[in-house]
Amino acid sequence: MQLRSRMVARDQQFIPSVMNRLIEIRSYKLKPGTAHEFHNAVASTTVPMLRTWGMDVVAFGPSAHEPDTYFLIRAYNDLADLRSQQDASTVRRHGAKVHASPSCLASKAI
């Protein structure tokens, strides 16, 4: 996994260009011992699907400090863009077979 490192000048300081965008950070508490299986499903199916749909997946992966925890970070232009993209993905999912390995999740996203 690689975080984007685009930089832009603002007020004579360099800050990540993603700072101009709305960031969504999702965390998932997984059932013990399922992080590898969950990561494989997200990396091979979920993230490519989200990117095909035009979503900007900034980063994803298992937590480096919290066992059985996973994160997904997406960026949007603004709140309207977030709502629009999430509404569109909800419509797409109803017509597509999505295999996100829900058996790995201990509970809903937190």
GUVO-412652 format. One record per residue: x, y, z of N, C-alpha, C, O in turn; residue in one letter. Coordinates in pm, whole numbers, plus 50000, padded with zeros to 5 digits. Layout:
XYZXYZXYZXYZA;...
END
This chain:
500844988550000500005000050000500895012250000501935012550066M;500475022549923501275034549915500385046749925499425048049849Q;500685055550018499925067850031500385077649925501555077949888L;499455085649877499795095649779500625106549845500395110049961R;501555111749771502415122049829502415134749745503395142149746S;501315137349672501225149649595501275161349693500645161049798R;502015171349657502135183049744501785195549664502085196349545M;501175205249729500875218049667501315229049762501305227449884V;501715240449703502125251849785500895259549829500025262449747A;500805262749955499725271050007500315279350121500855273950218R;500195292450107500725301450209502185298350240502595298350356D;502945295750137504375292850145504705280550229505845278850273Q;503725271850250503955259050317503525248050221502625250050140Q;504145236750231503745225450151502865216250235503255211950343F;501675213450183500755204550251500215194650150500175197850031I;499795183050191499235173450096498015179250026497175185650090P;497915177249894496785182549818495455176649865494405182549842S;495505165249930494285159149979493645167850088492475165850121V;494385177250144493855185950248492735194850194491935200050273M;492655196750065491595204650004490335196549983489365201649926N;490315184450027489205175450000488615170050129489225171050236R;487435164450116486765157950228487295143650238487285136350139L;487755139750354488325126450374487375118050459486905122550563I;487095106050413486295096550489487235085550539487935079250460E;487235083350669488065072850727487125062650790486375065750883I;487175050550738486365039750794487285030050867488385027050820R;486815025450981487575014951050486625003451077485425005251100S;487184991651072486414979351089487074970851196488284968751193Y;486294966051289486774956551389486484942651333485324939251308K;487524934751314487384921551254487354910651360487804912451473L;486804899351320486874887651408488344883651420489094884851323K;488754879051537490164875251557490644865351450489964855551418P;491824868151397492454859051301491974860151157492364852051074G;491144870051125490604871050989491174882650908490744884950795T;492124890050965492654902050897493264898750761493054906150665A;494004887950751494634884350624493584881350517493684886150404H;492574873550553491494870250460490734882850417490424884650300E;490444891550514489724903850485490544912850393490014918250296F;491834914250422492704922650338492754917250194492684925050099H;492874904250179492894898450044491614901649967491664904849848N;490464900850035489194903849969489104918649932488664922149823A;489524927350022489474941749995490434945349882490064952749791V;491664940249888492674943749787492354938049649492634944549548A;491764926249644491524919849514490164922949454489984921949332S;489194926749537487834928749487487284942749517486904949949425T;487254946349643486574958649683487254971149629486594979449566T;488544972749651489244984849607489234986149455488944997049404V;489544975549378489444977149233488034981049187487884989049094P;487004975549252485634979049217485354993749248484775000749165M;485764998449366485545012449402486265021749304485705031949264L;487475018249267488235026649173487605026449034487605036648965R;487065015048993486355014348865485155023748867484805029648764T;484535025048980483385033848996483785048449010482925057149022W;485095051349008485565065149015485835070349154486095082249171G;485775061649254486065066149391487575067049411488335058949359M;487985077049487489405079149516489745072149648489535077749756D;490265060049637490695052549756492125057049786493055054249711V;492275064149897493565069949934494475059549998495655058749967V;493905051450088494695041250157493765030950219492585033650242A;494305019050244493555008350308494534998250362495654997050312F;494114990850464494964980250515494714977450661493904984150726G;495424967550712495294964150855495974974950939496964980950898P;495434977151057496014986751149497404982051190497624970151213S;498344991451200499704988151242499804986651394500784981151444A;498824991551467498934991451613497734985151685497774983351807H;496684981751612495494976051675495164962751608494724962651492E;495354951651676495074938651615493614937351573492714942751637P;493404930351466492054927251416491254940051383490034940351398D;491954950351339491314962751298491824966351160492994964351128T;490934971851077491234974850937490734988850907489784993450970Y;491364995650811490925008950775490795010450624491445003450547F;489935019750584489745023450445489575038550443488715043950513L;490395045450364490325060050354489995063750210490665059550116I;488935071750195488535076550063488475091850066488225097750171R;488705098249950488665112749940487585116949841487335110349741A;486955128049874485875133749791486135148649774486835154749854Y;485565154449670485715168849648485035176949758485555187249800N;483885172349803483115179149907482015169749954481935158349910D;481165174550045480105166150100479115161749993478635150349996L;478805170649900477875167049792478465155649707477735146649666A;479765156149681480435145549604480385132349680480135121849621D;480635132749812480565120649894479175114349884479035102449857L;478155122549904476785117249899476445111749762475825101149751R;476825118849658476545114449522477215101049491476575091949439S;478515100049524479235087649496478725076049580478615064849531Q;478395078549706477895067749790476505063349748476185051549753Q;475655072849706474335069149655474465060649529473765050649513D;475385064749439475585057149315476135043249344475735033649278A;477035041949441477585028749472476525019749535476545007649514S;475605025549611474505017649668473645011849557473265000149562T;473345019849458472555015249343473305004349268472714994249230V;474605006249246475404996149174475444982949249475324972249188R;475604983649382475734971249461474484962749454474574950549459R;473344968949442472104961049436472044952649310471354942449307H;472764956849206472764949149081474014940849063474114933348966G;474964941949154476234934749140476414925249257475884927449366A;477184914849233477544905649341478784911249409479844911949347K;478644914949533479764920649608480174910649715479344906649797V;481424906649713481934896949810482944904149899484144903949870H;482494910450004483364918150092483754910250217484264916150313A;483544897350217483874888750331483254893750461483974896050559S;481914895550464481304900350587481504890850704481354894950819P;481844878350679482064868950788483284872850871483444867950983S;484144881450818485324885850892485014897050990485754899251086C;483904904250967483604915751050483024911451184482114903151190L;483554917251290483034914551423481764922651447480874918451520A;481694934451384480524942951398480534952951283481374952251194S;479604962251285479534972551181480744981551188481484981551287K;480944989251081482034998951078481865008751193480745012551229A;482995012851250482945022451363483575035351322483645044751401I;
END
